[in-house]
């Protein structure tokens, strides 16, 4: 619409408040989500599947995968809420759902106490976690994106993404500290403390998010009475091609991330045997670096283009897959940290920092929350959700050889590269 009036930017104070609120809330939600992943091998496989023998880890990872299966459903539910009632309503609801589910996991009895009901209830709570995080992403990035000025949207929208490595750091730190303080009692009661802490974090997140106002773009839609009546149906009918391409472009980012930061502990337990503290040190250093590189790549996508940065990231992961595992297999702490930092803070961040602007910008304001939610979450069950299961199976079948897992990353990268090449460039688009 070349003759549309140029919308004046919102006050700087509102922009800063929106970015802070979305980033802190995202940090808290991902603390909860990652906490479960960290506990899969060291807690849940032992306490909730004690009679499964060598299959305990696989079964525990199946409950982990349930959260990913729930995320597209959460994306539909809260995407609809975001486009009908507003971004703020969806954000507050997802934060509550995630926090309550996580705290309840901390109170959940084990298999020794209530039998088969324990893993069933664990799976149910993990499903609720997945619903919460499924709706969190789009609301958080839209809160920043729709406040962001033209020419800086990539940088502004990338900050909620930076909450992911902060959540990972917090989850790793809380679990490691409790292991250290409780010692032999860790599996008795110490592992529950990080889940209890989620309750305090949720209160902080709610206080911050309740203060923010609705985004100016959505308010404009409300004032014009143009709010979508059926956002899910309209999105699927009008944007089915974009949804499929978004899902495809996300496959390598999502799968690689969970291999780099969650499954790395299982790889050490099965193959490397250098010790969990070394692997967690590598992940924590990488998370610190990624907190800075995510907004850096978001800023670069404003300077150059969304697609060019994303294409470069796909090529990097394709070429780095084999060297990554070769560096891990040296067993040397320095090389393990170096490999993890490159994989997470360069390979993953290059893709993740751009997604927060590239994906929502493909949709108009009326359908933006629904479209971004469904597109973003559609890939999760077939990428990050099954990546640890596939990698564990490949290691078992190929007798601890790493090249099949590297090949898996390369195949994913090729799929994502193909999909992003077919998407439109959005960095210069007028999203109002």
Secondary structure, DSSP 8 states (H G I E B T S, - for coil): -TTS-------HHHHHHHHHHHHHHHHHHHHHHHHHHHHIIIIIHHHTSTTSGGGHHHHHHHHHHHHHHHHHHHHHHHHHHHHHT-HHHHHHHHHHHHHHHHHHHHH---HHHHTTHHHHHHHHHHHHHHHHHHHHHHHHHHHHHTTS-TT-HHHHHHHHHHHHHHHHHHHHHHHHHHHHHHGGGTTTTGGGHHHHHHHHHHHHHHHHHTT----HHHHHHHHTT---SSHHHHHHHHHHHHHHHHHHHHHHHHHHHHHHHTHHHHHIIIII-S-HHHHHHHHHHHHHHHHHHHHHHHHHHHHS-HHHHHHHHHHHHHHHHHHHHHHHTT--HHHHHHHHHIIIIIIIHHHHHHHHHHTGGGS-GGGHHHHHHHHHHHTGGGTHHHHHHHHHHHHHHTTT-SHHHHHHHHHHHHHHHHHHHTS---TT----
